[in-house]
Amino acid sequence: MSVIHELYSVILDRKANPTEGSYTTYLFSKGTDKISKKVGEEAVETIIAASQRDKQATIQELADLQYHLLVLMADQGITVEDVEAELRSRRS
């Protein structure tokens, strides 16, 4: 199982079994608007880091963005496989 799938599984578990003190639980409790705003913030931070050509900061921001995208996916009932299938369909 890839780290993306592992993380997505943890996120789904937090959604189904909220854990006090969990940031993921906090995001789900605040709802789609908050989750979407975090995706936007992380996207902007990724762009800034990349524009500054700071490789390590870009890696860190990409990881933050990917995490928040996975939370948004879980919020919307979208699986990793759904996104993989869409990407595969674009390869032709």
HTML snippet that shows the backbone in 3Dmol.js (N, CA, C, O; Angstrom):
<script src="https://3Dmol.org/build/3Dmol-min.js"></script>
<div id="view" style="width:600px;height:400px;position:relative"></div>
<script>
const pdb = `
ATOM      1  N   MET A   1       0.852  -1.179   0.000  1.00  0.00           N
ATOM      2  CA  MET A   1       0.000   0.000   0.000  1.00  0.00           C
ATOM      3  C   MET A   1       0.899   1.243   0.000  1.00  0.00           C
ATOM      4  O   MET A   1       1.850   1.333   0.776  1.00  0.00           O
ATOM      5  N   SER A   2       0.589   2.181  -0.865  1.00  0.00           N
ATOM      6  CA  SER A   2       1.384   3.404  -0.935  1.00  0.00           C
ATOM      7  C   SER A   2       1.085   4.300   0.269  1.00  0.00           C
ATOM      8  O   SER A   2       0.066   4.141   0.941  1.00  0.00           O
ATOM      9  N   VAL A   3       1.979   5.229   0.521  1.00  0.00           N
ATOM     10  CA  VAL A   3       1.783   6.161   1.631  1.00  0.00           C
ATOM     11  C   VAL A   3       0.524   6.995   1.421  1.00  0.00           C
ATOM     12  O   VAL A   3      -0.135   7.372   2.390  1.00  0.00           O
ATOM     13  N   ILE A   4       0.186   7.285   0.175  1.00  0.00           N
ATOM     14  CA  ILE A   4      -1.039   8.043  -0.120  1.00  0.00           C
ATOM     15  C   ILE A   4      -2.254   7.237   0.327  1.00  0.00           C
ATOM     16  O   ILE A   4      -3.156   7.768   0.975  1.00  0.00           O
ATOM     17  N   HIS A   5      -2.274   5.954  -0.023  1.00  0.00           N
ATOM     18  CA  HIS A   5      -3.388   5.100   0.383  1.00  0.00           C
ATOM     19  C   HIS A   5      -3.443   4.943   1.906  1.00  0.00           C
ATOM     20  O   HIS A   5      -4.522   4.950   2.497  1.00  0.00           O
ATOM     21  N   GLU A   6      -2.269   4.799   2.536  1.00  0.00           N
ATOM     22  CA  GLU A   6      -2.218   4.687   3.997  1.00  0.00           C
ATOM     23  C   GLU A   6      -2.778   5.946   4.653  1.00  0.00           C
ATOM     24  O   GLU A   6      -3.606   5.864   5.560  1.00  0.00           O
ATOM     25  N   LEU A   7      -2.325   7.108   4.193  1.00  0.00           N
ATOM     26  CA  LEU A   7      -2.798   8.368   4.755  1.00  0.00           C
ATOM     27  C   LEU A   7      -4.292   8.540   4.532  1.00  0.00           C
ATOM     28  O   LEU A   7      -5.008   8.986   5.428  1.00  0.00           O
ATOM     29  N   TYR A   8      -4.764   8.189   3.342  1.00  0.00           N
ATOM     30  CA  TYR A   8      -6.189   8.299   3.052  1.00  0.00           C
ATOM     31  C   TYR A   8      -6.990   7.402   4.003  1.00  0.00           C
ATOM     32  O   TYR A   8      -8.060   7.796   4.467  1.00  0.00           O
ATOM     33  N   SER A   9      -6.487   6.221   4.290  1.00  0.00           N
ATOM     34  CA  SER A   9      -7.159   5.308   5.230  1.00  0.00           C
ATOM     35  C   SER A   9      -7.240   5.918   6.627  1.00  0.00           C
ATOM     36  O   SER A   9      -8.266   5.810   7.299  1.00  0.00           O
ATOM     37  N   VAL A  10      -6.163   6.556   7.057  1.00  0.00           N
ATOM     38  CA  VAL A  10      -6.160   7.224   8.371  1.00  0.00           C
ATOM     39  C   VAL A  10      -7.189   8.355   8.372  1.00  0.00           C
ATOM     40  O   VAL A  10      -7.937   8.516   9.336  1.00  0.00           O
ATOM     41  N   ILE A  11      -7.226   9.131   7.297  1.00  0.00           N
ATOM     42  CA  ILE A  11      -8.184  10.238   7.183  1.00  0.00           C
ATOM     43  C   ILE A  11      -9.613   9.711   7.239  1.00  0.00           C
ATOM     44  O   ILE A  11     -10.453  10.275   7.941  1.00  0.00           O
ATOM     45  N   LEU A  12      -9.895   8.638   6.508  1.00  0.00           N
ATOM     46  CA  LEU A  12     -11.238   8.045   6.547  1.00  0.00           C
ATOM     47  C   LEU A  12     -11.588   7.553   7.946  1.00  0.00           C
ATOM     48  O   LEU A  12     -12.728   7.683   8.391  1.00  0.00           O
ATOM     49  N   ASP A  13     -10.602   6.988   8.636  1.00  0.00           N
ATOM     50  CA  ASP A  13     -10.839   6.532  10.002  1.00  0.00           C
ATOM     51  C   ASP A  13     -11.156   7.702  10.924  1.00  0.00           C
ATOM     52  O   ASP A  13     -12.044   7.602  11.771  1.00  0.00           O
ATOM     53  N   ARG A  14     -10.444   8.799  10.768  1.00  0.00           N
ATOM     54  CA  ARG A  14     -10.717   9.989  11.591  1.00  0.00           C
ATOM     55  C   ARG A  14     -12.111  10.544  11.303  1.00  0.00           C
ATOM     56  O   ARG A  14     -12.783  11.052  12.201  1.00  0.00           O
ATOM     57  N   LYS A  15     -12.539  10.442  10.047  1.00  0.00           N
ATOM     58  CA  LYS A  15     -13.878  10.902   9.697  1.00  0.00           C
ATOM     59  C   LYS A  15     -14.934  10.024  10.366  1.00  0.00           C
ATOM     60  O   LYS A  15     -15.928  10.523  10.895  1.00  0.00           O
ATOM     61  N   ALA A  16     -14.708   8.727  10.337  1.00  0.00           N
ATOM     62  CA  ALA A  16     -15.672   7.784  10.916  1.00  0.00           C
ATOM     63  C   ALA A  16     -15.593   7.716  12.436  1.00  0.00           C
ATOM     64  O   ALA A  16     -16.593   7.467  13.109  1.00  0.00           O
ATOM     65  N   ASN A  17     -14.395   7.939  12.970  1.00  0.00           N
ATOM     66  CA  ASN A  17     -14.151   7.832  14.412  1.00  0.00           C
ATOM     67  C   ASN A  17     -13.399   9.064  14.899  1.00  0.00           C
ATOM     68  O   ASN A  17     -12.193   8.998  15.139  1.00  0.00           O
ATOM     69  N   PRO A  18     -14.092  10.180  15.048  1.00  0.00           N
ATOM     70  CA  PRO A  18     -13.418  11.422  15.464  1.00  0.00           C
ATOM     71  C   PRO A  18     -12.587  11.216  16.734  1.00  0.00           C
ATOM     72  O   PRO A  18     -13.020  10.578  17.694  1.00  0.00           O
ATOM     73  N   THR A  19     -11.386  11.777  16.700  1.00  0.00           N
ATOM     74  CA  THR A  19     -10.461  11.668  17.815  1.00  0.00           C
ATOM     75  C   THR A  19     -10.169  13.060  18.353  1.00  0.00           C
ATOM     76  O   THR A  19      -9.712  13.933  17.616  1.00  0.00           O
ATOM     77  N   GLU A  20     -10.431  13.262  19.625  1.00  0.00           N
ATOM     78  CA  GLU A  20     -10.185  14.566  20.234  1.00  0.00           C
ATOM     79  C   GLU A  20      -8.720  14.951  20.073  1.00  0.00           C
ATOM     80  O   GLU A  20      -7.826  14.137  20.307  1.00  0.00           O
ATOM     81  N   GLY A  21      -8.485  16.180  19.677  1.00  0.00           N
ATOM     82  CA  GLY A  21      -7.135  16.690  19.499  1.00  0.00           C
ATOM     83  C   GLY A  21      -6.554  16.438  18.117  1.00  0.00           C
ATOM     84  O   GLY A  21      -5.461  16.917  17.815  1.00  0.00           O
ATOM     85  N   SER A  22      -7.259  15.700  17.275  1.00  0.00           N
ATOM     86  CA  SER A  22      -6.789  15.400  15.921  1.00  0.00           C
ATOM     87  C   SER A  22      -7.092  16.572  14.996  1.00  0.00           C
ATOM     88  O   SER A  22      -8.218  17.071  14.965  1.00  0.00           O
ATOM     89  N   TYR A  23      -6.090  17.008  14.245  1.00  0.00           N
ATOM     90  CA  TYR A  23      -6.292  18.090  13.282  1.00  0.00           C
ATOM     91  C   TYR A  23      -7.275  17.663  12.195  1.00  0.00           C
ATOM     92  O   TYR A  23      -8.093  18.461  11.738  1.00  0.00           O
ATOM     93  N   THR A  24      -7.190  16.410  11.790  1.00  0.00           N
ATOM     94  CA  THR A  24      -8.108  15.904  10.765  1.00  0.00           C
ATOM     95  C   THR A  24      -9.546  15.956  11.269  1.00  0.00           C
ATOM     96  O   THR A  24     -10.448  16.374  10.543  1.00  0.00           O
ATOM     97  N   THR A  25      -9.758  15.533  12.509  1.00  0.00           N
ATOM     98  CA  THR A  25     -11.084  15.601  13.121  1.00  0.00           C
ATOM     99  C   THR A  25     -11.566  17.048  13.156  1.00  0.00           C
ATOM    100  O   THR A  25     -12.731  17.325  12.868  1.00  0.00           O
ATOM    101  N   TYR A  26     -10.682  17.961  13.504  1.00  0.00           N
ATOM    102  CA  TYR A  26     -11.016  19.388  13.539  1.00  0.00           C
ATOM    103  C   TYR A  26     -11.499  19.858  12.164  1.00  0.00           C
ATOM    104  O   TYR A  26     -12.521  20.536  12.058  1.00  0.00           O
ATOM    105  N   LEU A  27     -10.756  19.492  11.113  1.00  0.00           N
ATOM    106  CA  LEU A  27     -11.147  19.915   9.768  1.00  0.00           C
ATOM    107  C   LEU A  27     -12.530  19.390   9.410  1.00  0.00           C
ATOM    108  O   LEU A  27     -13.360  20.141   8.896  1.00  0.00           O
ATOM    109  N   PHE A  28     -12.788  18.117   9.672  1.00  0.00           N
ATOM    110  CA  PHE A  28     -14.102  17.560   9.364  1.00  0.00           C
ATOM    111  C   PHE A  28     -15.198  18.253  10.173  1.00  0.00           C
ATOM    112  O   PHE A  28     -16.306  18.453   9.675  1.00  0.00           O
ATOM    113  N   SER A  29     -14.894  18.615  11.403  1.00  0.00           N
ATOM    114  CA  SER A  29     -15.915  19.273  12.230  1.00  0.00           C
ATOM    115  C   SER A  29     -16.250  20.666  11.708  1.00  0.00           C
ATOM    116  O   SER A  29     -17.360  21.153  11.919  1.00  0.00           O
ATOM    117  N   LYS A  30     -15.314  21.305  11.036  1.00  0.00           N
ATOM    118  CA  LYS A  30     -15.529  22.651  10.490  1.00  0.00           C
ATOM    119  C   LYS A  30     -16.205  22.625   9.132  1.00  0.00           C
ATOM    120  O   LYS A  30     -16.802  23.620   8.721  1.00  0.00           O
ATOM    121  N   GLY A  31     -16.123  21.507   8.430  1.00  0.00           N
ATOM    122  CA  GLY A  31     -16.864  21.344   7.192  1.00  0.00           C
ATOM    123  C   GLY A  31     -16.109  21.671   5.919  1.00  0.00           C
ATOM    124  O   GLY A  31     -14.931  22.029   5.933  1.00  0.00           O
ATOM    125  N   THR A  32     -16.824  21.537   4.833  1.00  0.00           N
ATOM    126  CA  THR A  32     -16.258  21.666   3.497  1.00  0.00           C
ATOM    127  C   THR A  32     -15.635  23.035   3.241  1.00  0.00           C
ATOM    128  O   THR A  32     -14.575  23.119   2.621  1.00  0.00           O
ATOM    129  N   ASP A  33     -16.267  24.094   3.702  1.00  0.00           N
ATOM    130  CA  ASP A  33     -15.708  25.433   3.458  1.00  0.00           C
ATOM    131  C   ASP A  33     -14.314  25.574   4.059  1.00  0.00           C
ATOM    132  O   ASP A  33     -13.409  26.090   3.404  1.00  0.00           O
ATOM    133  N   LYS A  34     -14.134  25.124   5.292  1.00  0.00           N
ATOM    134  CA  LYS A  34     -12.833  25.214   5.963  1.00  0.00           C
ATOM    135  C   LYS A  34     -11.810  24.339   5.251  1.00  0.00           C
ATOM    136  O   LYS A  34     -10.677  24.761   5.015  1.00  0.00           O
ATOM    137  N   ILE A  35     -12.214  23.119   4.910  1.00  0.00           N
ATOM    138  CA  ILE A  35     -11.302  22.211   4.218  1.00  0.00           C
ATOM    139  C   ILE A  35     -10.880  22.825   2.880  1.00  0.00           C
ATOM    140  O   ILE A  35      -9.699  22.802   2.533  1.00  0.00           O
ATOM    141  N   SER A  36     -11.826  23.364   2.140  1.00  0.00           N
ATOM    142  CA  SER A  36     -11.527  23.980   0.843  1.00  0.00           C
ATOM    143  C   SER A  36     -10.597  25.183   0.994  1.00  0.00           C
ATOM    144  O   SER A  36      -9.687  25.370   0.187  1.00  0.00           O
ATOM    145  N   LYS A  37     -10.820  25.980   2.004  1.00  0.00           N
ATOM    146  CA  LYS A  37      -9.941  27.129   2.255  1.00  0.00           C
ATOM    147  C   LYS A  37      -8.523  26.673   2.537  1.00  0.00           C
ATOM    148  O   LYS A  37      -7.566  27.294   2.074  1.00  0.00           O
ATOM    149  N   LYS A  38      -8.377  25.585   3.299  1.00  0.00           N
ATOM    150  CA  LYS A  38      -7.047  25.066   3.601  1.00  0.00           C
ATOM    151  C   LYS A  38      -6.361  24.565   2.331  1.00  0.00           C
ATOM    152  O   LYS A  38      -5.156  24.756   2.168  1.00  0.00           O
ATOM    153  N   VAL A  39      -7.110  23.930   1.433  1.00  0.00           N
ATOM    154  CA  VAL A  39      -6.537  23.495   0.158  1.00  0.00           C
ATOM    155  C   VAL A  39      -6.015  24.717  -0.599  1.00  0.00           C
ATOM    156  O   VAL A  39      -4.905  24.695  -1.130  1.00  0.00           O
ATOM    157  N   GLY A  40      -6.809  25.769  -0.645  1.00  0.00           N
ATOM    158  CA  GLY A  40      -6.383  26.993  -1.322  1.00  0.00           C
ATOM    159  C   GLY A  40      -5.143  27.611  -0.696  1.00  0.00           C
ATOM    160  O   GLY A  40      -4.224  28.023  -1.402  1.00  0.00           O
ATOM    161  N   GLU A  41      -5.120  27.674   0.623  1.00  0.00           N
ATOM    162  CA  GLU A  41      -3.954  28.231   1.324  1.00  0.00           C
ATOM    163  C   GLU A  41      -2.696  27.423   1.019  1.00  0.00           C
ATOM    164  O   GLU A  41      -1.637  27.984   0.741  1.00  0.00           O
ATOM    165  N   GLU A  42      -2.827  26.114   1.073  1.00  0.00           N
ATOM    166  CA  GLU A  42      -1.663  25.270   0.824  1.00  0.00           C
ATOM    167  C   GLU A  42      -1.209  25.359  -0.632  1.00  0.00           C
ATOM    168  O   GLU A  42      -0.013  25.282  -0.914  1.00  0.00           O
ATOM    169  N   ALA A  43      -2.151  25.521  -1.552  1.00  0.00           N
ATOM    170  CA  ALA A  43      -1.784  25.687  -2.962  1.00  0.00           C
ATOM    171  C   ALA A  43      -0.973  26.971  -3.148  1.00  0.00           C
ATOM    172  O   ALA A  43       0.036  26.979  -3.853  1.00  0.00           O
ATOM    173  N   VAL A  44      -1.420  28.045  -2.515  1.00  0.00           N
ATOM    174  CA  VAL A  44      -0.695  29.318  -2.609  1.00  0.00           C
ATOM    175  C   VAL A  44       0.697  29.188  -1.993  1.00  0.00           C
ATOM    176  O   VAL A  44       1.674  29.677  -2.560  1.00  0.00           O
ATOM    177  N   GLU A  45       0.789  28.538  -0.844  1.00  0.00           N
ATOM    178  CA  GLU A  45       2.095  28.357  -0.198  1.00  0.00           C
ATOM    179  C   GLU A  45       3.025  27.506  -1.063  1.00  0.00           C
ATOM    180  O   GLU A  45       4.235  27.732  -1.087  1.00  0.00           O
ATOM    181  N   THR A  46       2.464  26.542  -1.763  1.00  0.00           N
ATOM    182  CA  THR A  46       3.256  25.720  -2.675  1.00  0.00           C
ATOM    183  C   THR A  46       3.786  26.568  -3.823  1.00  0.00           C
ATOM    184  O   THR A  46       4.956  26.459  -4.190  1.00  0.00           O
ATOM    185  N   ILE A  47       2.944  27.398  -4.379  1.00  0.00           N
ATOM    186  CA  ILE A  47       3.342  28.278  -5.474  1.00  0.00           C
ATOM    187  C   ILE A  47       4.457  29.223  -5.029  1.00  0.00           C
ATOM    188  O   ILE A  47       5.430  29.432  -5.754  1.00  0.00           O
ATOM    189  N   ILE A  48       4.310  29.784  -3.847  1.00  0.00           N
ATOM    190  CA  ILE A  48       5.332  30.712  -3.335  1.00  0.00           C
ATOM    191  C   ILE A  48       6.668  30.002  -3.165  1.00  0.00           C
ATOM    192  O   ILE A  48       7.707  30.510  -3.588  1.00  0.00           O
ATOM    193  N   ALA A  49       6.638  28.831  -2.546  1.00  0.00           N
ATOM    194  CA  ALA A  49       7.886  28.079  -2.331  1.00  0.00           C
ATOM    195  C   ALA A  49       8.541  27.722  -3.661  1.00  0.00           C
ATOM    196  O   ALA A  49       9.756  27.840  -3.816  1.00  0.00           O
ATOM    197  N   ALA A  50       7.723  27.284  -4.622  1.00  0.00           N
ATOM    198  CA  ALA A  50       8.268  26.929  -5.932  1.00  0.00           C
ATOM    199  C   ALA A  50       8.830  28.155  -6.646  1.00  0.00           C
ATOM    200  O   ALA A  50       9.875  28.076  -7.292  1.00  0.00           O
ATOM    201  N   SER A  51       8.144  29.275  -6.532  1.00  0.00           N
ATOM    202  CA  SER A  51       8.610  30.511  -7.170  1.00  0.00           C
ATOM    203  C   SER A  51       9.937  30.967  -6.598  1.00  0.00           C
ATOM    204  O   SER A  51      10.747  31.581  -7.292  1.00  0.00           O
ATOM    205  N   GLN A  52      10.154  30.665  -5.333  1.00  0.00           N
ATOM    206  CA  GLN A  52      11.415  31.013  -4.672  1.00  0.00           C
ATOM    207  C   GLN A  52      12.495  29.967  -4.927  1.00  0.00           C
ATOM    208  O   GLN A  52      13.628  30.091  -4.462  1.00  0.00           O
ATOM    209  N   ARG A  53      12.120  28.944  -5.670  1.00  0.00           N
ATOM    210  CA  ARG A  53      13.034  27.852  -6.013  1.00  0.00           C
ATOM    211  C   ARG A  53      13.645  27.212  -4.764  1.00  0.00           C
ATOM    212  O   ARG A  53      14.816  26.834  -4.744  1.00  0.00           O
ATOM    213  N   ASP A  54      12.822  27.107  -3.738  1.00  0.00           N
ATOM    214  CA  ASP A  54      13.231  26.474  -2.490  1.00  0.00           C
ATOM    215  C   ASP A  54      12.708  25.034  -2.511  1.00  0.00           C
ATOM    216  O   ASP A  54      11.556  24.769  -2.166  1.00  0.00           O
ATOM    217  N   LYS A  55      13.575  24.124  -2.920  1.00  0.00           N
ATOM    218  CA  LYS A  55      13.155  22.742  -3.135  1.00  0.00           C
ATOM    219  C   LYS A  55      12.571  22.110  -1.875  1.00  0.00           C
ATOM    220  O   LYS A  55      11.499  21.507  -1.933  1.00  0.00           O
ATOM    221  N   GLN A  56      13.252  22.237  -0.741  1.00  0.00           N
ATOM    222  CA  GLN A  56      12.772  21.598   0.490  1.00  0.00           C
ATOM    223  C   GLN A  56      11.439  22.194   0.939  1.00  0.00           C
ATOM    224  O   GLN A  56      10.536  21.462   1.345  1.00  0.00           O
ATOM    225  N   ALA A  57      11.316  23.510   0.868  1.00  0.00           N
ATOM    226  CA  ALA A  57      10.047  24.144   1.234  1.00  0.00           C
ATOM    227  C   ALA A  57       8.939  23.715   0.273  1.00  0.00           C
ATOM    228  O   ALA A  57       7.798  23.517   0.690  1.00  0.00           O
ATOM    229  N   THR A  58       9.267  23.572  -1.004  1.00  0.00           N
ATOM    230  CA  THR A  58       8.273  23.139  -1.988  1.00  0.00           C
ATOM    231  C   THR A  58       7.815  21.714  -1.676  1.00  0.00           C
ATOM    232  O   THR A  58       6.622  21.419  -1.740  1.00  0.00           O
ATOM    233  N   ILE A  59       8.744  20.841  -1.343  1.00  0.00           N
ATOM    234  CA  ILE A  59       8.389  19.468  -0.961  1.00  0.00           C
ATOM    235  C   ILE A  59       7.457  19.472   0.239  1.00  0.00           C
ATOM    236  O   ILE A  59       6.447  18.769   0.252  1.00  0.00           O
ATOM    237  N   GLN A  60       7.796  20.260   1.241  1.00  0.00           N
ATOM    238  CA  GLN A  60       6.965  20.334   2.450  1.00  0.00           C
ATOM    239  C   GLN A  60       5.569  20.870   2.131  1.00  0.00           C
ATOM    240  O   GLN A  60       4.572  20.349   2.631  1.00  0.00           O
ATOM    241  N   GLU A  61       5.501  21.893   1.315  1.00  0.00           N
ATOM    242  CA  GLU A  61       4.203  22.472   0.962  1.00  0.00           C
ATOM    243  C   GLU A  61       3.395  21.523   0.082  1.00  0.00           C
ATOM    244  O   GLU A  61       2.173  21.452   0.209  1.00  0.00           O
ATOM    245  N   LEU A  62       4.064  20.798  -0.804  1.00  0.00           N
ATOM    246  CA  LEU A  62       3.362  19.801  -1.618  1.00  0.00           C
ATOM    247  C   LEU A  62       2.766  18.704  -0.732  1.00  0.00           C
ATOM    248  O   LEU A  62       1.658  18.231  -0.982  1.00  0.00           O
ATOM    249  N   ALA A  63       3.503  18.309   0.293  1.00  0.00           N
ATOM    250  CA  ALA A  63       2.989  17.304   1.229  1.00  0.00           C
ATOM    251  C   ALA A  63       1.774  17.846   1.977  1.00  0.00           C
ATOM    252  O   ALA A  63       0.782  17.137   2.146  1.00  0.00           O
ATOM    253  N   ASP A  64       1.847  19.098   2.424  1.00  0.00           N
ATOM    254  CA  ASP A  64       0.701  19.722   3.100  1.00  0.00           C
ATOM    255  C   ASP A  64      -0.502  19.806   2.159  1.00  0.00           C
ATOM    256  O   ASP A  64      -1.633  19.520   2.554  1.00  0.00           O
ATOM    257  N   LEU A  65      -0.245  20.198   0.920  1.00  0.00           N
ATOM    258  CA  LEU A  65      -1.320  20.300  -0.068  1.00  0.00           C
ATOM    259  C   LEU A  65      -1.939  18.931  -0.329  1.00  0.00           C
ATOM    260  O   LEU A  65      -3.163  18.806  -0.389  1.00  0.00           O
ATOM    261  N   GLN A  66      -1.104  17.906  -0.486  1.00  0.00           N
ATOM    262  CA  GLN A  66      -1.621  16.566  -0.746  1.00  0.00           C
ATOM    263  C   GLN A  66      -2.490  16.078   0.411  1.00  0.00           C
ATOM    264  O   GLN A  66      -3.552  15.496   0.191  1.00  0.00           O
ATOM    265  N   TYR A  67      -2.039  16.316   1.644  1.00  0.00           N
ATOM    266  CA  TYR A  67      -2.838  15.932   2.812  1.00  0.00           C
ATOM    267  C   TYR A  67      -4.207  16.609   2.771  1.00  0.00           C
ATOM    268  O   TYR A  67      -5.233  15.948   2.937  1.00  0.00           O
ATOM    269  N   HIS A  68      -4.223  17.906   2.555  1.00  0.00           N
ATOM    270  CA  HIS A  68      -5.499  18.636   2.547  1.00  0.00           C
ATOM    271  C   HIS A  68      -6.385  18.219   1.374  1.00  0.00           C
ATOM    272  O   HIS A  68      -7.610  18.200   1.500  1.00  0.00           O
ATOM    273  N   LEU A  69      -5.775  17.885   0.238  1.00  0.00           N
ATOM    274  CA  LEU A  69      -6.553  17.360  -0.883  1.00  0.00           C
ATOM    275  C   LEU A  69      -7.205  16.029  -0.506  1.00  0.00           C
ATOM    276  O   LEU A  69      -8.358  15.780  -0.858  1.00  0.00           O
ATOM    277  N   LEU A  70      -6.475  15.181   0.202  1.00  0.00           N
ATOM    278  CA  LEU A  70      -7.038  13.899   0.639  1.00  0.00           C
ATOM    279  C   LEU A  70      -8.187  14.102   1.619  1.00  0.00           C
ATOM    280  O   LEU A  70      -9.180  13.376   1.571  1.00  0.00           O
ATOM    281  N   VAL A  71      -8.059  15.085   2.506  1.00  0.00           N
ATOM    282  CA  VAL A  71      -9.159  15.391   3.427  1.00  0.00           C
ATOM    283  C   VAL A  71     -10.375  15.856   2.628  1.00  0.00           C
ATOM    284  O   VAL A  71     -11.496  15.428   2.903  1.00  0.00           O
ATOM    285  N   LEU A  72     -10.163  16.720   1.650  1.00  0.00           N
ATOM    286  CA  LEU A  72     -11.264  17.189   0.808  1.00  0.00           C
ATOM    287  C   LEU A  72     -11.895  16.026   0.047  1.00  0.00           C
ATOM    288  O   LEU A  72     -13.118  15.943  -0.059  1.00  0.00           O
ATOM    289  N   MET A  73     -11.075  15.141  -0.475  1.00  0.00           N
ATOM    290  CA  MET A  73     -11.594  13.968  -1.170  1.00  0.00           C
ATOM    291  C   MET A  73     -12.476  13.136  -0.245  1.00  0.00           C
ATOM    292  O   MET A  73     -13.577  12.736  -0.623  1.00  0.00           O
ATOM    293  N   ALA A  74     -11.995  12.881   0.958  1.00  0.00           N
ATOM    294  CA  ALA A  74     -12.782  12.098   1.924  1.00  0.00           C
ATOM    295  C   ALA A  74     -14.079  12.814   2.260  1.00  0.00           C
ATOM    296  O   ALA A  74     -15.131  12.184   2.380  1.00  0.00           O
ATOM    297  N   ASP A  75     -14.004  14.111   2.409  1.00  0.00           N
ATOM    298  CA  ASP A  75     -15.195  14.915   2.699  1.00  0.00           C
ATOM    299  C   ASP A  75     -16.236  14.779   1.598  1.00  0.00           C
ATOM    300  O   ASP A  75     -17.437  14.770   1.867  1.00  0.00           O
ATOM    301  N   GLN A  76     -15.770  14.673   0.362  1.00  0.00           N
ATOM    302  CA  GLN A  76     -16.657  14.636  -0.801  1.00  0.00           C
ATOM    303  C   GLN A  76     -16.986  13.211  -1.264  1.00  0.00           C
ATOM    304  O   GLN A  76     -17.719  13.025  -2.236  1.00  0.00           O
ATOM    305  N   GLY A  77     -16.445  12.213  -0.567  1.00  0.00           N
ATOM    306  CA  GLY A  77     -16.704  10.832  -0.952  1.00  0.00           C
ATOM    307  C   GLY A  77     -15.966  10.410  -2.218  1.00  0.00           C
ATOM    308  O   GLY A  77     -16.432   9.546  -2.960  1.00  0.00           O
ATOM    309  N   ILE A  78     -14.816  11.025  -2.455  1.00  0.00           N
ATOM    310  CA  ILE A  78     -13.986  10.715  -3.620  1.00  0.00           C
ATOM    311  C   ILE A  78     -12.813   9.864  -3.145  1.00  0.00           C
ATOM    312  O   ILE A  78     -12.141  10.216  -2.175  1.00  0.00           O
ATOM    313  N   THR A  79     -12.570   8.760  -3.816  1.00  0.00           N
ATOM    314  CA  THR A  79     -11.477   7.874  -3.414  1.00  0.00           C
ATOM    315  C   THR A  79     -10.211   8.160  -4.211  1.00  0.00           C
ATOM    316  O   THR A  79     -10.241   8.831  -5.242  1.00  0.00           O
ATOM    317  N   VAL A  80      -9.110   7.638  -3.712  1.00  0.00           N
ATOM    318  CA  VAL A  80      -7.845   7.728  -4.444  1.00  0.00           C
ATOM    319  C   VAL A  80      -8.003   7.029  -5.789  1.00  0.00           C
ATOM    320  O   VAL A  80      -7.487   7.497  -6.804  1.00  0.00           O
ATOM    321  N   GLU A  81      -8.710   5.922  -5.792  1.00  0.00           N
ATOM    322  CA  GLU A  81      -8.937   5.181  -7.025  1.00  0.00           C
ATOM    323  C   GLU A  81      -9.738   5.996  -8.041  1.00  0.00           C
ATOM    324  O   GLU A  81      -9.493   5.898  -9.243  1.00  0.00           O
ATOM    325  N   ASP A  82     -10.687   6.796  -7.569  1.00  0.00           N
ATOM    326  CA  ASP A  82     -11.447   7.673  -8.469  1.00  0.00           C
ATOM    327  C   ASP A  82     -10.509   8.631  -9.206  1.00  0.00           C
ATOM    328  O   ASP A  82     -10.632   8.829 -10.415  1.00  0.00           O
ATOM    329  N   VAL A  83      -9.587   9.210  -8.474  1.00  0.00           N
ATOM    330  CA  VAL A  83      -8.654  10.171  -9.072  1.00  0.00           C
ATOM    331  C   VAL A  83      -7.669   9.446  -9.981  1.00  0.00           C
ATOM    332  O   VAL A  83      -7.346   9.930 -11.065  1.00  0.00           O
ATOM    333  N   GLU A  84      -7.192   8.282  -9.537  1.00  0.00           N
ATOM    334  CA  GLU A  84      -6.290   7.498 -10.381  1.00  0.00           C
ATOM    335  C   GLU A  84      -6.960   7.136 -11.703  1.00  0.00           C
ATOM    336  O   GLU A  84      -6.335   7.224 -12.760  1.00  0.00           O
ATOM    337  N   ALA A  85      -8.224   6.731 -11.651  1.00  0.00           N
ATOM    338  CA  ALA A  85      -8.956   6.371 -12.871  1.00  0.00           C
ATOM    339  C   ALA A  85      -9.084   7.563 -13.807  1.00  0.00           C
ATOM    340  O   ALA A  85      -8.938   7.421 -15.021  1.00  0.00           O
ATOM    341  N   GLU A  86      -9.357   8.737 -13.247  1.00  0.00           N
ATOM    342  CA  GLU A  86      -9.454   9.945 -14.066  1.00  0.00           C
ATOM    343  C   GLU A  86      -8.118  10.258 -14.728  1.00  0.00           C
ATOM    344  O   GLU A  86      -8.066  10.602 -15.909  1.00  0.00           O
ATOM    345  N   LEU A  87      -7.039  10.138 -13.960  1.00  0.00           N
ATOM    346  CA  LEU A  87      -5.713  10.393 -14.531  1.00  0.00           C
ATOM    347  C   LEU A  87      -5.386   9.383 -15.629  1.00  0.00           C
ATOM    348  O   LEU A  87      -4.846   9.753 -16.672  1.00  0.00           O
ATOM    349  N   ARG A  88      -5.709   8.113 -15.401  1.00  0.00           N
ATOM    350  CA  ARG A  88      -5.479   7.085 -16.416  1.00  0.00           C
ATOM    351  C   ARG A  88      -6.261   7.397 -17.694  1.00  0.00           C
ATOM    352  O   ARG A  88      -5.759   7.193 -18.800  1.00  0.00           O
ATOM    353  N   SER A  89      -7.485   7.891 -17.536  1.00  0.00           N
ATOM    354  CA  SER A  89      -8.318   8.174 -18.710  1.00  0.00           C
ATOM    355  C   SER A  89      -7.744   9.310 -19.552  1.00  0.00           C
ATOM    356  O   SER A  89      -8.092   9.451 -20.724  1.00  0.00           O
ATOM    357  N   ARG A  90      -6.896  10.093 -18.982  1.00  0.00           N
ATOM    358  CA  ARG A  90      -6.302  11.230 -19.697  1.00  0.00           C
ATOM    359  C   ARG A  90      -5.004  10.870 -20.403  1.00  0.00           C
ATOM    360  O   ARG A  90      -4.453  11.698 -21.129  1.00  0.00           O
ATOM    361  N   ARG A  91      -4.509   9.671 -20.209  1.00  0.00           N
ATOM    362  CA  ARG A  91      -3.226   9.267 -20.789  1.00  0.00           C
ATOM    363  C   ARG A  91      -3.299   9.014 -22.278  1.00  0.00           C
ATOM    364  O   ARG A  91      -2.271   9.044 -22.954  1.00  0.00           O
ATOM    365  N   SER A  92      -4.452   8.771 -22.794  1.00  0.00           N
ATOM    366  CA  SER A  92      -4.577   8.410 -24.229  1.00  0.00           C
ATOM    367  C   SER A  92      -4.422   9.591 -25.137  1.00  0.00           C
ATOM    368  O   SER A  92      -4.501   9.447 -26.357  1.00  0.00           O
TER     369      SER A  92
END
`;
const viewer = $3Dmol.createViewer("view");
viewer.addModel(pdb, "pdb");
viewer.setStyle({}, {cartoon: {color: "spectrum"}});
viewer.zoomTo();
viewer.render();
</script>
